[in-house]
Amino acid sequence: MFSYMNRGKAFYRDVVLLAIPIILQNLITNSLGLLDTFMVGMLGEAPMAAVTLANIPIFVVQLMTFGLQSGASVLISQFYGKGDKGSINEVLGIGFAVAGGITLIFGCIMFFLPVPFMALFGNNADVVALAAQYARIVAFSFLFDSLAQVYIAAHRSMANPLLGLYILGASMISNTVLNWVFIFGKLGAPAMGVEGAALATLISRVLEFVIAVGHIALGKRFRLQFDRLLHPSPAMLGKYVRFATPVLLNETLWGLGTSLYPTIMGHMEGSQAILAAYGIVGNLVNVSTVMVFAIGGTTAIIIGREIGAGRREGVYEKGLCLDMLAFLAGLVVGAVFIVLTYTLFEPVVYPLFHLSQEASEIATMMSLVSFAILSIRSFNTTNVVGVLRGGGDVRAASVIDLAPMWLLSLPLAALAGLVFHWGILPVYLCISLDNVVKLVLGVWRLRSGVWIRDLTSI
């Protein structure tokens, strides 16, 4: 029954070698968010809620950047399988242009209109004011971050995930140290609180960009061809629009939908406690999923490389095998984190953030629900982002990812929280419901086999 798992040592060795740097990179990124949350949380529940509020639109832009990376990676991994470096340069150039344009527009909105923009996501005037202070400083950091991330993702698609580990490792160290300096006023700096956290983020994002530029200048593994980078062909532009744009729209709409969940919470009674709990649990869940997303990223690389190299035989079985690995990883990690919720998070971690009793109880509930469905979410992530998208089936992957959220979870959560006022537990259960529907749709598409497509020859 599980014969597809018998793939030999070489296959699993390849998975491990690709996944470990991505796991470490994801762990660094998510630990950075957790450290930010912890340090800001030491200032009190209101600053914690403010940063959570500010991160709602930021999360959307980060997912748009991820969409650009993923869309470009679908093409780059297949061109890499063919050994076509010129086409990779063209895809990378388009990615730089689109990522820079989007994040520049977003940065202008955050910088020039911070208060009215933050007011869209919450109704507590004090929390909105603090969020606006954070947003104005951090505004243009995502321009630098997006360009660095597109470059990192291109190398990851070319089986070089170590670059992202080095760059984001340096970013995490600088952000952590600078948070300590600017939030609390160490080493002679003024104690800036929430604004200090934003300044630390801005400086660390600039550092990411500088290191990436240095690697471009000195790296020998993959040299940029600036003529093709700056002047992609009309044919490549058409291919990018056809296959990368659906991924960008997918991640943008998914990010927008996900950001509406805390927006709903921000307009519920007791929103400060709910947002503070959601901010902490969100970071804990992100840490718990580092292995899952690493498997998903590795799957996209392997599937895209195999199809691009013309090795279509066995692609279905490899995709199914990697989906099951993700499911099993989610099952084990979810169980461990449920135990940690009662033994570590509730008695030790939550008090460190100075949560009220109400916020602590909400955080425990959110943790239990999130970790209970982690295995299903893990399967869905690897199947949609790794197998279907990596196989070139970008449109179907987008429908499977978005339809359950926008047609089911979001309307039900809005009704439960804003119309019927049922409280946070029913709202959070509605939010989690889309994973069940996504599982059914994803398995149906996977079994069809029609997702195996060579995009380089279309």
Salt bridges, closest charged atoms under 4 A:
ASP14 OD2 - ARG305 NH2 2.56
GLU90 OE2 - ARG228 NH2 2.51
ASP145 OD1 - ARG205 NE 3.79
GLU208 OE2 - ARG205 NH1 3.27
GLU251 OE2 - ARG389 NH2 2.88
GLU306 OE2 - ARG311 NH2 3.05
GLU306 OE1 - LYS318 NZ 3.16
ASP393 OD2 - ARG445 NE 2.72
ASP401 OD1 - LYS438 NZ 2.83
ASP454 OD2 - LYS82 NZ 3.95
